Each structure stands twice: as C-alpha cells, then as structure tokens.
C-alpha cells in the first residue's frame, strides 16, 4: 500500500526583488567611468575623482535598488500555496 500524502496549505507573499549587488556594482562602474571622463581635464586628481565617483555611484545604485524594492513590495500579491509531502 502506498502511504497517503500529507497536504498542507500556507499563504505566501509573491513579489519581485531587485538584486542589490548588481545595482551597487553597476552604479560603481558608472561612477568610475563618469569620474574618469570628468577627470581628463585635471589629470592630477583623476585617482581621487575615481574613488569618490565610485563611492557615489555605488551609493546611488543601492538607493535606486531600495526605491525599486519599495515599489515592488507595494505591488506584491498574497496567494495560497499547497505543499504535498509523500
């Protein structure tokens, strides 16, 4: 005889979530590129601009990810999920 499956239900929250590392790295790279382009006229401070541009870009990327996370959280849906253990 086969055992009877155990069925359980639970309410789950379905939503999209941004990947913070991807946003931070994209912002970091864009900040470094922008600082390098802006620093071409002042070569003595290119390194300093690259460091601060990278930090500012990475921070901006994380802030943007937080904004997207808040938007996606407000659009989340609650559904019933059924789990079957055999």
HTML snippet that shows the backbone in 3Dmol.js (N, CA, C, O; Angstrom):
<script src="https://3Dmol.org/build/3Dmol-min.js"></script>
<div id="view" style="width:600px;height:400px;position:relative"></div>
<script>
const pdb = `
ATOM      1  N   UNK A   1       0.827  -1.179   0.000  1.00  0.00           N
ATOM      2  CA  UNK A   1       0.000   0.000   0.000  1.00  0.00           C
ATOM      3  C   UNK A   1       0.875   1.248   0.000  1.00  0.00           C
ATOM      4  O   UNK A   1       1.912   1.311   0.661  1.00  0.00           O
ATOM      5  N   UNK A   2       0.437   2.203  -0.738  1.00  0.00           N
ATOM      6  CA  UNK A   2       1.175   3.464  -0.766  1.00  0.00           C
ATOM      7  C   UNK A   2       0.712   4.363   0.378  1.00  0.00           C
ATOM      8  O   UNK A   2      -0.475   4.399   0.702  1.00  0.00           O
ATOM      9  N   UNK A   3       1.648   5.086   0.986  1.00  0.00           N
ATOM     10  CA  UNK A   3       1.257   5.987   2.072  1.00  0.00           C
ATOM     11  C   UNK A   3       0.450   7.159   1.521  1.00  0.00           C
ATOM     12  O   UNK A   3       0.632   7.577   0.378  1.00  0.00           O
ATOM     13  N   UNK A   4      -0.421   7.665   2.339  1.00  0.00           N
ATOM     14  CA  UNK A   4      -1.227   8.811   1.904  1.00  0.00           C
ATOM     15  C   UNK A   4      -0.383  10.073   1.993  1.00  0.00           C
ATOM     16  O   UNK A   4       0.331  10.271   2.976  1.00  0.00           O
ATOM     17  N   UNK A   5      -0.454  10.916   0.994  1.00  0.00           N
ATOM     18  CA  UNK A   5       0.341  12.149   1.016  1.00  0.00           C
ATOM     19  C   UNK A   5      -0.191  13.125   2.070  1.00  0.00           C
ATOM     20  O   UNK A   5      -1.392  13.193   2.330  1.00  0.00           O
ATOM     21  N   UNK A   6       0.722  13.861   2.655  1.00  0.00           N
ATOM     22  CA  UNK A   6       0.365  14.891   3.631  1.00  0.00           C
ATOM     23  C   UNK A   6       0.283  16.219   2.890  1.00  0.00           C
ATOM     24  O   UNK A   6       1.250  16.656   2.266  1.00  0.00           O
ATOM     25  N   UNK A   7      -0.874  16.849   2.966  1.00  0.00           N
ATOM     26  CA  UNK A   7      -1.110  18.103   2.250  1.00  0.00           C
ATOM     27  C   UNK A   7      -1.230  19.228   3.268  1.00  0.00           C
ATOM     28  O   UNK A   7      -1.978  19.122   4.240  1.00  0.00           O
ATOM     29  N   UNK A   8      -0.486  20.304   3.036  1.00  0.00           N
ATOM     30  CA  UNK A   8      -0.596  21.482   3.900  1.00  0.00           C
ATOM     31  C   UNK A   8      -0.675  22.727   3.024  1.00  0.00           C
ATOM     32  O   UNK A   8      -0.103  22.775   1.935  1.00  0.00           O
ATOM     33  N   UNK A   9      -1.386  23.718   3.512  1.00  0.00           N
ATOM     34  CA  UNK A   9      -1.540  24.975   2.779  1.00  0.00           C
ATOM     35  C   UNK A   9      -0.983  26.120   3.612  1.00  0.00           C
ATOM     36  O   UNK A   9      -1.023  26.094   4.842  1.00  0.00           O
ATOM     37  N   UNK A  10      -0.470  27.112   2.922  1.00  0.00           N
ATOM     38  CA  UNK A  10       0.048  28.303   3.592  1.00  0.00           C
ATOM     39  C   UNK A  10      -0.136  29.497   2.673  1.00  0.00           C
ATOM     40  O   UNK A  10      -0.113  29.366   1.449  1.00  0.00           O
ATOM     41  N   UNK A  11      -0.318  30.654   3.272  1.00  0.00           N
ATOM     42  CA  UNK A  11      -0.423  31.881   2.495  1.00  0.00           C
ATOM     43  C   UNK A  11       0.988  32.421   2.270  1.00  0.00           C
ATOM     44  O   UNK A  11       1.748  32.601   3.222  1.00  0.00           O
ATOM     45  N   UNK A  12       1.333  32.677   1.016  1.00  0.00           N
ATOM     46  CA  UNK A  12       2.670  33.166   0.671  1.00  0.00           C
ATOM     47  C   UNK A  12       2.560  34.519  -0.012  1.00  0.00           C
ATOM     48  O   UNK A  12       1.546  34.845  -0.629  1.00  0.00           O
ATOM     49  N   UNK A  13       3.616  35.288   0.112  1.00  0.00           N
ATOM     50  CA  UNK A  13       3.686  36.616  -0.486  1.00  0.00           C
ATOM     51  C   UNK A  13       4.574  36.525  -1.724  1.00  0.00           C
ATOM     52  O   UNK A  13       5.742  36.151  -1.615  1.00  0.00           O
ATOM     53  N   UNK A  14       4.045  36.858  -2.888  1.00  0.00           N
ATOM     54  CA  UNK A  14       4.782  36.791  -4.146  1.00  0.00           C
ATOM     55  C   UNK A  14       5.129  38.212  -4.575  1.00  0.00           C
ATOM     56  O   UNK A  14       4.251  39.062  -4.724  1.00  0.00           O
ATOM     57  N   UNK A  15       6.438  38.460  -4.774  1.00  0.00           N
ATOM     58  CA  UNK A  15       6.864  39.781  -5.232  1.00  0.00           C
ATOM     59  C   UNK A  15       8.207  39.667  -5.932  1.00  0.00           C
ATOM     60  O   UNK A  15       8.920  38.673  -5.797  1.00  0.00           O
ATOM     61  N   UNK A  16       8.530  40.697  -6.674  1.00  0.00           N
ATOM     62  CA  UNK A  16       9.833  40.790  -7.309  1.00  0.00           C
ATOM     63  C   UNK A  16      10.765  41.527  -6.359  1.00  0.00           C
ATOM     64  O   UNK A  16      10.321  42.379  -5.590  1.00  0.00           O
ATOM     65  N   UNK A  17      12.031  41.210  -6.407  1.00  0.00           N
ATOM     66  CA  UNK A  17      13.003  41.890  -5.553  1.00  0.00           C
ATOM     67  C   UNK A  17      14.265  42.175  -6.368  1.00  0.00           C
ATOM     68  O   UNK A  17      14.767  41.291  -7.062  1.00  0.00           O
ATOM     69  N   UNK A  18      14.774  43.398  -6.287  1.00  0.00           N
ATOM     70  CA  UNK A  18      15.998  43.715  -7.025  1.00  0.00           C
ATOM     71  C   UNK A  18      17.218  43.071  -6.370  1.00  0.00           C
ATOM     72  O   UNK A  18      17.223  42.823  -5.164  1.00  0.00           O
ATOM     73  N   UNK A  19      18.230  42.807  -7.154  1.00  0.00           N
ATOM     74  CA  UNK A  19      19.481  42.265  -6.633  1.00  0.00           C
ATOM     75  C   UNK A  19      20.391  43.452  -6.302  1.00  0.00           C
ATOM     76  O   UNK A  19      20.893  44.138  -7.192  1.00  0.00           O
ATOM     77  N   UNK A  20      20.589  43.673  -5.005  1.00  0.00           N
ATOM     78  CA  UNK A  20      21.313  44.857  -4.539  1.00  0.00           C
ATOM     79  C   UNK A  20      22.753  44.891  -5.039  1.00  0.00           C
ATOM     80  O   UNK A  20      23.260  45.959  -5.379  1.00  0.00           O
ATOM     81  N   UNK A  21      23.410  43.753  -5.087  1.00  0.00           N
ATOM     82  CA  UNK A  21      24.798  43.721  -5.534  1.00  0.00           C
ATOM     83  C   UNK A  21      24.917  44.179  -6.981  1.00  0.00           C
ATOM     84  O   UNK A  21      25.852  44.903  -7.325  1.00  0.00           O
ATOM     85  N   UNK A  22      23.983  43.766  -7.833  1.00  0.00           N
ATOM     86  CA  UNK A  22      24.030  44.175  -9.240  1.00  0.00           C
ATOM     87  C   UNK A  22      23.842  45.683  -9.371  1.00  0.00           C
ATOM     88  O   UNK A  22      24.541  46.332 -10.149  1.00  0.00           O
ATOM     89  N   UNK A  23      22.901  46.242  -8.613  1.00  0.00           N
ATOM     90  CA  UNK A  23      22.687  47.683  -8.653  1.00  0.00           C
ATOM     91  C   UNK A  23      23.921  48.423  -8.143  1.00  0.00           C
ATOM     92  O   UNK A  23      24.328  49.423  -8.734  1.00  0.00           O
ATOM     93  N   UNK A  24      24.519  47.944  -7.053  1.00  0.00           N
ATOM     94  CA  UNK A  24      25.691  48.610  -6.480  1.00  0.00           C
ATOM     95  C   UNK A  24      26.877  48.549  -7.439  1.00  0.00           C
ATOM     96  O   UNK A  24      27.573  49.547  -7.626  1.00  0.00           O
ATOM     97  N   UNK A  25      27.113  47.396  -8.044  1.00  0.00           N
ATOM     98  CA  UNK A  25      28.242  47.270  -8.968  1.00  0.00           C
ATOM     99  C   UNK A  25      28.038  48.085 -10.236  1.00  0.00           C
ATOM    100  O   UNK A  25      28.988  48.675 -10.753  1.00  0.00           O
ATOM    101  N   UNK A  26      26.815  48.125 -10.741  1.00  0.00           N
ATOM    102  CA  UNK A  26      26.534  48.945 -11.921  1.00  0.00           C
ATOM    103  C   UNK A  26      26.751  50.417 -11.609  1.00  0.00           C
ATOM    104  O   UNK A  26      27.356  51.137 -12.403  1.00  0.00           O
ATOM    105  N   UNK A  27      26.264  50.872 -10.460  1.00  0.00           N
ATOM    106  CA  UNK A  27      26.485  52.254 -10.046  1.00  0.00           C
ATOM    107  C   UNK A  27      27.954  52.558  -9.846  1.00  0.00           C
ATOM    108  O   UNK A  27      28.423  53.639 -10.203  1.00  0.00           O
ATOM    109  N   UNK A  28      28.689  51.605  -9.273  1.00  0.00           N
ATOM    110  CA  UNK A  28      30.119  51.776  -9.061  1.00  0.00           C
ATOM    111  C   UNK A  28      30.853  51.953 -10.386  1.00  0.00           C
ATOM    112  O   UNK A  28      31.668  52.863 -10.535  1.00  0.00           O
ATOM    113  N   UNK A  29      30.562  51.085 -11.338  1.00  0.00           N
ATOM    114  CA  UNK A  29      31.226  51.166 -12.646  1.00  0.00           C
ATOM    115  C   UNK A  29      30.864  52.467 -13.359  1.00  0.00           C
ATOM    116  O   UNK A  29      31.735  53.127 -13.924  1.00  0.00           O
ATOM    117  N   UNK A  30      29.579  52.839 -13.334  1.00  0.00           N
ATOM    118  CA  UNK A  30      29.176  54.089 -13.980  1.00  0.00           C
ATOM    119  C   UNK A  30      29.814  55.294 -13.301  1.00  0.00           C
ATOM    120  O   UNK A  30      30.195  56.253 -13.973  1.00  0.00           O
ATOM    121  N   UNK A  31      29.933  55.257 -11.983  1.00  0.00           N
ATOM    122  CA  UNK A  31      30.591  56.349 -11.259  1.00  0.00           C
ATOM    123  C   UNK A  31      32.060  56.457 -11.615  1.00  0.00           C
ATOM    124  O   UNK A  31      32.579  57.562 -11.775  1.00  0.00           O
ATOM    125  N   UNK A  32      32.738  55.324 -11.741  1.00  0.00           N
ATOM    126  CA  UNK A  32      34.156  55.337 -12.109  1.00  0.00           C
ATOM    127  C   UNK A  32      34.341  55.848 -13.530  1.00  0.00           C
ATOM    128  O   UNK A  32      35.255  56.629 -13.795  1.00  0.00           O
ATOM    129  N   UNK A  33      33.484  55.415 -14.442  1.00  0.00           N
ATOM    130  CA  UNK A  33      33.577  55.884 -15.835  1.00  0.00           C
ATOM    131  C   UNK A  33      33.321  57.388 -15.909  1.00  0.00           C
ATOM    132  O   UNK A  33      34.056  58.110 -16.583  1.00  0.00           O
ATOM    133  N   UNK A  34      32.285  57.862 -15.221  1.00  0.00           N
ATOM    134  CA  UNK A  34      31.979  59.293 -15.236  1.00  0.00           C
ATOM    135  C   UNK A  34      33.120  60.098 -14.624  1.00  0.00           C
ATOM    136  O   UNK A  34      33.467  61.161 -15.138  1.00  0.00           O
ATOM    137  N   UNK A  35      33.706  59.609 -13.541  1.00  0.00           N
ATOM    138  CA  UNK A  35      34.816  60.325 -12.908  1.00  0.00           C
ATOM    139  C   UNK A  35      36.048  60.343 -13.805  1.00  0.00           C
ATOM    140  O   UNK A  35      36.773  61.337 -13.840  1.00  0.00           O
ATOM    141  N   UNK A  36      36.287  59.264 -14.522  1.00  0.00           N
ATOM    142  CA  UNK A  36      37.428  59.219 -15.434  1.00  0.00           C
ATOM    143  C   UNK A  36      37.249  60.210 -16.573  1.00  0.00           C
ATOM    144  O   UNK A  36      38.195  60.899 -16.956  1.00  0.00           O
ATOM    145  N   UNK A  37      36.044  60.282 -17.114  1.00  0.00           N
ATOM    146  CA  UNK A  37      35.771  61.226 -18.204  1.00  0.00           C
ATOM    147  C   UNK A  37      35.895  62.663 -17.702  1.00  0.00           C
ATOM    148  O   UNK A  37      36.493  63.507 -18.369  1.00  0.00           O
ATOM    149  N   UNK A  38      35.332  62.938 -16.527  1.00  0.00           N
ATOM    150  CA  UNK A  38      35.418  64.294 -15.981  1.00  0.00           C
ATOM    151  C   UNK A  38      36.841  64.658 -15.571  1.00  0.00           C
ATOM    152  O   UNK A  38      37.212  65.831 -15.610  1.00  0.00           O
ATOM    153  N   UNK A  39      37.635  63.677 -15.183  1.00  0.00           N
ATOM    154  CA  UNK A  39      38.987  63.943 -14.724  1.00  0.00           C
ATOM    155  C   UNK A  39      40.009  64.117 -15.824  1.00  0.00           C
ATOM    156  O   UNK A  39      41.175  64.381 -15.531  1.00  0.00           O
ATOM    157  N   UNK A  40      39.620  63.979 -17.070  1.00  0.00           N
ATOM    158  CA  UNK A  40      40.573  64.137 -18.169  1.00  0.00           C
ATOM    159  C   UNK A  40      41.137  65.554 -18.249  1.00  0.00           C
ATOM    160  O   UNK A  40      42.260  65.755 -18.711  1.00  0.00           O
ATOM    161  N   UNK A  41      40.362  66.524 -17.800  1.00  0.00           N
ATOM    162  CA  UNK A  41      40.850  67.904 -17.851  1.00  0.00           C
ATOM    163  C   UNK A  41      41.791  68.212 -16.684  1.00  0.00           C
ATOM    164  O   UNK A  41      42.600  69.135 -16.778  1.00  0.00           O
ATOM    165  N   UNK A  42      41.700  67.464 -15.597  1.00  0.00           N
ATOM    166  CA  UNK A  42      42.576  67.650 -14.432  1.00  0.00           C
ATOM    167  C   UNK A  42      43.236  66.317 -14.076  1.00  0.00           C
ATOM    168  O   UNK A  42      42.775  65.626 -13.168  1.00  0.00           O
ATOM    169  N   UNK A  43      44.303  65.951 -14.776  1.00  0.00           N
ATOM    170  CA  UNK A  43      44.896  64.630 -14.568  1.00  0.00           C
ATOM    171  C   UNK A  43      45.491  64.430 -13.173  1.00  0.00           C
ATOM    172  O   UNK A  43      45.706  63.291 -12.758  1.00  0.00           O
ATOM    173  N   UNK A  44      45.759  65.504 -12.451  1.00  0.00           N
ATOM    174  CA  UNK A  44      46.361  65.365 -11.126  1.00  0.00           C
ATOM    175  C   UNK A  44      45.391  64.762 -10.109  1.00  0.00           C
ATOM    176  O   UNK A  44      45.822  64.173  -9.119  1.00  0.00           O
ATOM    177  N   UNK A  45      44.098  64.904 -10.344  1.00  0.00           N
ATOM    178  CA  UNK A  45      43.125  64.418  -9.363  1.00  0.00           C
ATOM    179  C   UNK A  45      42.229  63.301  -9.908  1.00  0.00           C
ATOM    180  O   UNK A  45      41.159  63.039  -9.359  1.00  0.00           O
ATOM    181  N   UNK A  46      42.658  62.655 -10.969  1.00  0.00           N
ATOM    182  CA  UNK A  46      41.842  61.585 -11.553  1.00  0.00           C
ATOM    183  C   UNK A  46      41.622  60.461 -10.541  1.00  0.00           C
ATOM    184  O   UNK A  46      40.507  59.954 -10.419  1.00  0.00           O
ATOM    185  N   UNK A  47      42.657  60.069  -9.824  1.00  0.00           N
ATOM    186  CA  UNK A  47      42.526  58.991  -8.841  1.00  0.00           C
ATOM    187  C   UNK A  47      41.526  59.324  -7.755  1.00  0.00           C
ATOM    188  O   UNK A  47      40.716  58.482  -7.367  1.00  0.00           O
ATOM    189  N   UNK A  48      41.581  60.549  -7.266  1.00  0.00           N
ATOM    190  CA  UNK A  48      40.641  60.982  -6.235  1.00  0.00           C
ATOM    191  C   UNK A  48      39.213  61.006  -6.776  1.00  0.00           C
ATOM    192  O   UNK A  48      38.278  60.584  -6.096  1.00  0.00           O
ATOM    193  N   UNK A  49      39.052  61.498  -7.994  1.00  0.00           N
ATOM    194  CA  UNK A  49      37.724  61.516  -8.606  1.00  0.00           C
ATOM    195  C   UNK A  49      37.184  60.102  -8.819  1.00  0.00           C
ATOM    196  O   UNK A  49      35.993  59.854  -8.631  1.00  0.00           O
ATOM    197  N   UNK A  50      38.055  59.182  -9.209  1.00  0.00           N
ATOM    198  CA  UNK A  50      37.625  57.801  -9.438  1.00  0.00           C
ATOM    199  C   UNK A  50      37.132  57.177  -8.133  1.00  0.00           C
ATOM    200  O   UNK A  50      36.109  56.493  -8.121  1.00  0.00           O
ATOM    201  N   UNK A  51      37.851  57.408  -7.040  1.00  0.00           N
ATOM    202  CA  UNK A  51      37.442  56.843  -5.751  1.00  0.00           C
ATOM    203  C   UNK A  51      36.099  57.414  -5.317  1.00  0.00           C
ATOM    204  O   UNK A  51      35.178  56.665  -4.988  1.00  0.00           O
ATOM    205  N   UNK A  52      35.986  58.739  -5.316  1.00  0.00           N
ATOM    206  CA  UNK A  52      34.736  59.348  -4.871  1.00  0.00           C
ATOM    207  C   UNK A  52      33.594  59.116  -5.863  1.00  0.00           C
ATOM    208  O   UNK A  52      32.441  58.979  -5.454  1.00  0.00           O
ATOM    209  N   UNK A  53      33.900  59.072  -7.150  1.00  0.00           N
ATOM    210  CA  UNK A  53      32.872  58.762  -8.145  1.00  0.00           C
ATOM    211  C   UNK A  53      32.354  57.344  -7.994  1.00  0.00           C
ATOM    212  O   UNK A  53      31.157  57.099  -8.144  1.00  0.00           O
ATOM    213  N   UNK A  54      33.251  56.403  -7.697  1.00  0.00           N
ATOM    214  CA  UNK A  54      32.831  55.023  -7.469  1.00  0.00           C
ATOM    215  C   UNK A  54      31.959  54.886  -6.232  1.00  0.00           C
ATOM    216  O   UNK A  54      30.954  54.177  -6.246  1.00  0.00           O
ATOM    217  N   UNK A  55      32.351  55.571  -5.159  1.00  0.00           N
ATOM    218  CA  UNK A  55      31.551  55.527  -3.927  1.00  0.00           C
ATOM    219  C   UNK A  55      30.181  56.148  -4.161  1.00  0.00           C
ATOM    220  O   UNK A  55      29.162  55.588  -3.754  1.00  0.00           O
ATOM    221  N   UNK A  56      30.156  57.303  -4.816  1.00  0.00           N
ATOM    222  CA  UNK A  56      28.876  57.974  -5.082  1.00  0.00           C
ATOM    223  C   UNK A  56      27.999  57.136  -6.014  1.00  0.00           C
ATOM    224  O   UNK A  56      26.791  57.035  -5.798  1.00  0.00           O
ATOM    225  N   UNK A  57      28.588  56.543  -7.035  1.00  0.00           N
ATOM    226  CA  UNK A  57      27.821  55.709  -7.958  1.00  0.00           C
ATOM    227  C   UNK A  57      27.279  54.459  -7.289  1.00  0.00           C
ATOM    228  O   UNK A  57      26.129  54.083  -7.513  1.00  0.00           O
ATOM    229  N   UNK A  58      28.102  53.808  -6.466  1.00  0.00           N
ATOM    230  CA  UNK A  58      27.635  52.624  -5.743  1.00  0.00           C
ATOM    231  C   UNK A  58      26.515  52.956  -4.775  1.00  0.00           C
ATOM    232  O   UNK A  58      25.544  52.208  -4.657  1.00  0.00           O
ATOM    233  N   UNK A  59      26.653  54.087  -4.077  1.00  0.00           N
ATOM    234  CA  UNK A  59      25.594  54.521  -3.159  1.00  0.00           C
ATOM    235  C   UNK A  59      24.309  54.847  -3.888  1.00  0.00           C
ATOM    236  O   UNK A  59      23.218  54.514  -3.426  1.00  0.00           O
ATOM    237  N   UNK A  60      24.443  55.498  -5.027  1.00  0.00           N
ATOM    238  CA  UNK A  60      23.262  55.817  -5.829  1.00  0.00           C
ATOM    239  C   UNK A  60      22.580  54.541  -6.327  1.00  0.00           C
ATOM    240  O   UNK A  60      21.352  54.462  -6.355  1.00  0.00           O
ATOM    241  N   UNK A  61      23.368  53.555  -6.714  1.00  0.00           N
ATOM    242  CA  UNK A  61      22.800  52.277  -7.150  1.00  0.00           C
ATOM    243  C   UNK A  61      22.027  51.585  -6.044  1.00  0.00           C
ATOM    244  O   UNK A  61      20.959  51.024  -6.290  1.00  0.00           O
ATOM    245  N   UNK A  62      22.557  51.618  -4.823  1.00  0.00           N
ATOM    246  CA  UNK A  62      21.858  50.990  -3.694  1.00  0.00           C
ATOM    247  C   UNK A  62      20.575  51.741  -3.371  1.00  0.00           C
ATOM    248  O   UNK A  62      19.549  51.121  -3.090  1.00  0.00           O
ATOM    249  N   UNK A  63      20.621  53.071  -3.408  1.00  0.00           N
ATOM    250  CA  UNK A  63      19.406  53.861  -3.155  1.00  0.00           C
ATOM    251  C   UNK A  63      18.348  53.551  -4.207  1.00  0.00           C
ATOM    252  O   UNK A  63      17.168  53.419  -3.880  1.00  0.00           O
ATOM    253  N   UNK A  64      18.760  53.436  -5.461  1.00  0.00           N
ATOM    254  CA  UNK A  64      17.823  53.098  -6.531  1.00  0.00           C
ATOM    255  C   UNK A  64      17.224  51.703  -6.315  1.00  0.00           C
ATOM    256  O   UNK A  64      16.035  51.497  -6.555  1.00  0.00           O
ATOM    257  N   UNK A  65      18.035  50.755  -5.867  1.00  0.00           N
ATOM    258  CA  UNK A  65      17.524  49.411  -5.576  1.00  0.00           C
ATOM    259  C   UNK A  65      16.514  49.448  -4.431  1.00  0.00           C
ATOM    260  O   UNK A  65      15.513  48.733  -4.469  1.00  0.00           O
ATOM    261  N   UNK A  66      16.763  50.273  -3.415  1.00  0.00           N
ATOM    262  CA  UNK A  66      15.813  50.405  -2.308  1.00  0.00           C
ATOM    263  C   UNK A  66      14.488  50.994  -2.778  1.00  0.00           C
ATOM    264  O   UNK A  66      13.424  50.579  -2.320  1.00  0.00           O
ATOM    265  N   UNK A  67      14.553  51.962  -3.692  1.00  0.00           N
ATOM    266  CA  UNK A  67      13.323  52.554  -4.238  1.00  0.00           C
ATOM    267  C   UNK A  67      12.542  51.498  -5.018  1.00  0.00           C
ATOM    268  O   UNK A  67      11.328  51.376  -4.852  1.00  0.00           O
ATOM    269  N   UNK A  68      13.233  50.735  -5.869  1.00  0.00           N
ATOM    270  CA  UNK A  68      12.559  49.675  -6.622  1.00  0.00           C
ATOM    271  C   UNK A  68      11.981  48.617  -5.687  1.00  0.00           C
ATOM    272  O   UNK A  68      10.893  48.099  -5.938  1.00  0.00           O
ATOM    273  N   UNK A  69      12.696  48.291  -4.613  1.00  0.00           N
ATOM    274  CA  UNK A  69      12.193  47.301  -3.665  1.00  0.00           C
ATOM    275  C   UNK A  69      10.917  47.787  -2.994  1.00  0.00           C
ATOM    276  O   UNK A  69       9.993  47.001  -2.785  1.00  0.00           O
ATOM    277  N   UNK A  70      10.852  49.064  -2.655  1.00  0.00           N
ATOM    278  CA  UNK A  70       9.633  49.613  -2.047  1.00  0.00           C
ATOM    279  C   UNK A  70       8.467  49.578  -3.034  1.00  0.00           C
ATOM    280  O   UNK A  70       7.335  49.283  -2.653  1.00  0.00           O
ATOM    281  N   UNK A  71       8.745  49.876  -4.292  1.00  0.00           N
ATOM    282  CA  UNK A  71       7.692  49.838  -5.316  1.00  0.00           C
ATOM    283  C   UNK A  71       7.193  48.408  -5.502  1.00  0.00           C
ATOM    284  O   UNK A  71       5.986  48.168  -5.537  1.00  0.00           O
ATOM    285  N   UNK A  72       8.123  47.458  -5.622  1.00  0.00           N
ATOM    286  CA  UNK A  72       7.730  46.061  -5.825  1.00  0.00           C
ATOM    287  C   UNK A  72       7.022  45.497  -4.603  1.00  0.00           C
ATOM    288  O   UNK A  72       6.124  44.667  -4.745  1.00  0.00           O
ATOM    289  N   UNK A  73       7.408  45.930  -3.402  1.00  0.00           N
ATOM    290  CA  UNK A  73       6.752  45.439  -2.191  1.00  0.00           C
ATOM    291  C   UNK A  73       5.296  45.887  -2.155  1.00  0.00           C
ATOM    292  O   UNK A  73       4.426  45.141  -1.703  1.00  0.00           O
ATOM    293  N   UNK A  74       5.026  47.108  -2.631  1.00  0.00           N
ATOM    294  CA  UNK A  74       3.641  47.587  -2.625  1.00  0.00           C
ATOM    295  C   UNK A  74       2.787  46.857  -3.668  1.00  0.00           C
ATOM    296  O   UNK A  74       1.564  46.813  -3.541  1.00  0.00           O
ATOM    297  N   UNK A  75       3.412  46.296  -4.678  1.00  0.00           N
ATOM    298  CA  UNK A  75       2.684  45.573  -5.722  1.00  0.00           C
ATOM    299  C   UNK A  75       2.652  44.064  -5.479  1.00  0.00           C
ATOM    300  O   UNK A  75       2.248  43.310  -6.364  1.00  0.00           O
ATOM    301  N   UNK A  76       3.065  43.620  -4.314  1.00  0.00           N
ATOM    302  CA  UNK A  76       3.122  42.181  -4.046  1.00  0.00           C
ATOM    303  C   UNK A  76       1.717  41.595  -3.927  1.00  0.00           C
ATOM    304  O   UNK A  76       0.749  42.305  -3.654  1.00  0.00           O
ATOM    305  N   UNK A  77       1.631  40.297  -4.137  1.00  0.00           N
ATOM    306  CA  UNK A  77       0.351  39.590  -4.081  1.00  0.00           C
ATOM    307  C   UNK A  77       0.447  38.464  -3.066  1.00  0.00           C
ATOM    308  O   UNK A  77       1.498  37.846  -2.900  1.00  0.00           O
ATOM    309  N   UNK A  78      -0.669  38.206  -2.386  1.00  0.00           N
ATOM    310  CA  UNK A  78      -0.745  37.086  -1.448  1.00  0.00           C
ATOM    311  C   UNK A  78      -1.548  35.970  -2.104  1.00  0.00           C
ATOM    312  O   UNK A  78      -2.660  36.184  -2.587  1.00  0.00           O
ATOM    313  N   UNK A  79      -0.964  34.776  -2.112  1.00  0.00           N
ATOM    314  CA  UNK A  79      -1.603  33.614  -2.717  1.00  0.00           C
ATOM    315  C   UNK A  79      -1.541  32.440  -1.752  1.00  0.00           C
ATOM    316  O   UNK A  79      -0.729  32.417  -0.827  1.00  0.00           O
ATOM    317  N   UNK A  80      -2.402  31.478  -1.983  1.00  0.00           N
ATOM    318  CA  UNK A  80      -2.376  30.245  -1.198  1.00  0.00           C
ATOM    319  C   UNK A  80      -1.507  29.221  -1.929  1.00  0.00           C
ATOM    320  O   UNK A  80      -1.705  28.959  -3.115  1.00  0.00           O
ATOM    321  N   UNK A  81      -0.553  28.652  -1.214  1.00  0.00           N
ATOM    322  CA  UNK A  81       0.316  27.618  -1.772  1.00  0.00           C
ATOM    323  C   UNK A  81       0.015  26.295  -1.079  1.00  0.00           C
ATOM    324  O   UNK A  81      -0.232  26.253   0.126  1.00  0.00           O
ATOM    325  N   UNK A  82       0.040  25.231  -1.849  1.00  0.00           N
ATOM    326  CA  UNK A  82      -0.221  23.899  -1.308  1.00  0.00           C
ATOM    327  C   UNK A  82       1.049  23.071  -1.408  1.00  0.00           C
ATOM    328  O   UNK A  82       1.653  22.971  -2.476  1.00  0.00           O
ATOM    329  N   UNK A  83       1.451  22.477  -0.287  1.00  0.00           N
ATOM    330  CA  UNK A  83       2.636  21.623  -0.253  1.00  0.00           C
ATOM    331  C   UNK A  83       2.184  20.188  -0.033  1.00  0.00           C
ATOM    332  O   UNK A  83       1.391  19.903   0.864  1.00  0.00           O
ATOM    333  N   UNK A  84       2.701  19.287  -0.866  1.00  0.00           N
ATOM    334  CA  UNK A  84       2.342  17.873  -0.767  1.00  0.00           C
ATOM    335  C   UNK A  84       3.604  17.093  -0.411  1.00  0.00           C
ATOM    336  O   UNK A  84       4.570  17.086  -1.174  1.00  0.00           O
ATOM    337  N   UNK A  85       3.593  16.437   0.748  1.00  0.00           N
ATOM    338  CA  UNK A  85       4.695  15.562   1.172  1.00  0.00           C
ATOM    339  C   UNK A  85       4.272  14.118   0.971  1.00  0.00           C
ATOM    340  O   UNK A  85       3.223  13.695   1.458  1.00  0.00           O
ATOM    341  N   UNK A  86       5.084  13.371   0.261  1.00  0.00           N
ATOM    342  CA  UNK A  86       4.747  11.966   0.019  1.00  0.00           C
ATOM    343  C   UNK A  86       5.603  11.059   0.850  1.00  0.00           C
ATOM    344  O   UNK A  86       5.461   9.838   0.778  1.00  0.00           O
TER     345      UNK A  86
END
`;
const viewer = $3Dmol.createViewer("view");
viewer.addModel(pdb, "pdb");
viewer.setStyle({}, {cartoon: {color: "spectrum"}});
viewer.zoomTo();
viewer.render();
</script>
